[in-house]
């Protein structure tokens, strides 16, 4: 398990990293946390001729509120999201529910959210989160930066819209809407074999409730297709209805029926499809409960004064 | 933890080369060509060899038990010749200035294999007309224990239950995979550093396989990151590394990595089992029949593991008619070998799961059913129908203690409460009562060498032929010798795992180190006291606290050692027969029926390993074994596809329980001393992974019940490991096919 020979550069400036990558785009890879790429290099399934290590690019190591979005730089590690104060309100609560279920502590200390999106494992928790929230994905290449929506970014297992000469420099997660639109509740459930395992299925649920009725529903699924997907049919079913068990069960059935999970040695397709339904229902229940407690605590999260600090 | 350990990978040797292996990616096929020419051209590569390149230098793995008649038709070459028989089989070895270039060289080797049908299941392999070895079929050994049971016994019995179970292949997965470093000296001596359980046997085998003089080989066991049975062999890779070090006259090291160990290193378990159990209307067992197809993998070097399953067949129960038929079958998979438990977990699982089936059939409490059938304490030494002699046991005592510790009545009530509520997660309680064998019954290996020396400064050196691979010998053996001699433990140092320093040794496996090696040290220390008295001139003198006290004066051991040029020493080879530790484990689980997830709420283990010399070390052995047992019950399996390709090449595919999966564990003991040694210790290394899997599986079945009344078979039911999918299918009452 030793990598094949490769060249290595670790510039301190983003522009130098972009230039280095652009010189050999087809054979170079970008190194951030390295928790997937380096393992694959050790197996020699990945054989980059050049590694562009961006860990010295300080400007990428930031998490900031930027207008109506949280801008997560490419070097923000998974563990930065373990506490709800990482972002205001419902977004912070959601991220802090997702992060602790990503692999184990050493991986969370090195791996990055942006790296997970760039790697595009179909069972990645962050990828499901990104599609659920319609995250913006910032790609920086020789011609400058562009923003791609998460819905268009993922093309298949480990395939994305990133061009070989582009670096995924930040992820923009919308701050979940405040008091005018309603109360937001978030839920996250996943099925994994051990705490060190990838998810078999993961479900992100975000419900916006007004006057006891669901006005917006977002369901992001990992492990339900060859890429992270929204459960659009289930979402449409939820909107305009009350957050009742029957409604959740119907939405869960729609999500499961619409899924096209891949098989793997530890679980067949039918089991995974079944799990999607169970977890969608449970994540929706969590989201409803979360919205109730968010309401109960005098809407502190909605005002943005719940201890969140800009970083 | 100090970070001061010295593993084979830590040793600094000038000019050391690293080896890497090219391994087969095809399970079965004709090996048409292995072209190493491009590898030899890679910068930094010193040489690359296939079997053909080695010619007459090609070595063969010596058989574990040498056979009487000529060349073994199923022998294993250091590098494959003509045929490949499993994915992971070494085809070529590349030696380079470091591991990176050695792997670059391995990349450049071209291999041409013409595939043959792959045989993955031992039952299918036994019946197949495709033979792995020319001229001999796929059944390597057939064994019978006990006498066949008359049909009349089954017909007369009030109840007969029958189960069919699969023991999946497990990867032992020590933290440190295999490791070896061969250092030839200019004077013709050869030092072999290795992570190993039996250095003397390795030395003998290396000499015979490579045509070397055993007297000139020094095998030294470095600090070891675990073994669990998978480091007891003389492996094909070791023959290549040592042979090339000698051929090149340079040090060569091989550190097996995680990717290659999962299919390159020996696996454990791997049995298809069929059990039939008859009882009268009161639940008294009348007959037990066990049939096993044991999957020994591609090369049947160590088929004796399955013999243990057969010899132990009836377990802790007084069953008059017992018969076991064992077939050891070759398949196109990684060879199996002893893995912690080595034949006992397989036997205990087969019987304990069937005993629970019998309890359900009879509508009887499974604890009560066990109680009625235990071999009673007064029956020992007990001669079993399968020809085994059990030394001592108090099985009911261990059961009672376990039931009390877990609070069995409470959990049975909680189980009923949840069943009535209908909305809560179902709860189940599972039992496993077992006895296991520690040490060996085979006379040539039922002994260990030990010596105790006193230096003129009073320091004591203990030497023993066992070999720690993580069992804390460094702590407990000096403790034992110091306690026996009545001196502070700090005065005693231990030497083991070095063939120049220990005259001989059988090694560490089968939970034998304390039972056999410790007993040997204990006896050597007692003999040393006799020798000290003799030197003091009064064989009947009092001895206490490292001092011989005669009427007029006293002599310390140091004084006695200094008084004569003749070393103050005692030692030799001491016999200790096999012993039979036992216990009862109880698991309490709840099952998320929707997802099939099992949560272990309690795991209680009551073990009896005789006298525990250091109870803390024994507890840690038990805990470690329990975690491996938890792995076997719920997570671990080396999956193969139909082509014989393993579906896990890392620990994301081969699932080990992590700290997050650990249940609350409660331990207790009973103490039934080993009647055959003064020390009284039985083995304690393997019980945890023997008692745990059946307890958990029985608990899950109990949770998912109640079964339809009168169910007499458990065929096509849940198989190990109990994945969420398996439990979901069982909970939904669907056929469990996977």
HADDOCK unambig.tbl for C-alpha pairs under 7 A between the chains (distance, minus, plus):
assign (segid A and resid 1 and name CA) (segid B and resid 257 and name CA) 6.45 0.50 0.50
assign (segid A and resid 1 and name CA) (segid B and resid 259 and name CA) 6.92 0.50 0.50
assign (segid A and resid 2 and name CA) (segid B and resid 100 and name CA) 5.62 0.50 0.50
assign (segid A and resid 2 and name CA) (segid B and resid 103 and name CA) 6.93 0.50 0.50
assign (segid A and resid 4 and name CA) (segid B and resid 104 and name CA) 6.63 0.50 0.50
assign (segid A and resid 194 and name CA) (segid B and resid 657 and name CA) 6.45 0.50 0.50
assign (segid A and resid 194 and name CA) (segid B and resid 658 and name CA) 6.85 0.50 0.50
assign (segid A and resid 194 and name CA) (segid B and resid 661 and name CA) 6.71 0.50 0.50
assign (segid A and resid 195 and name CA) (segid B and resid 658 and name CA) 6.76 0.50 0.50
assign (segid A and resid 195 and name CA) (segid B and resid 660 and name CA) 6.01 0.50 0.50
assign (segid A and resid 197 and name CA) (segid B and resid 652 and name CA) 6.07 0.50 0.50
assign (segid A and resid 267 and name CA) (segid B and resid 725 and name CA) 6.21 0.50 0.50
assign (segid A and resid 271 and name CA) (segid B and resid 725 and name CA) 6.18 0.50 0.50
assign (segid A and resid 275 and name CA) (segid B and resid 595 and name CA) 6.35 0.50 0.50
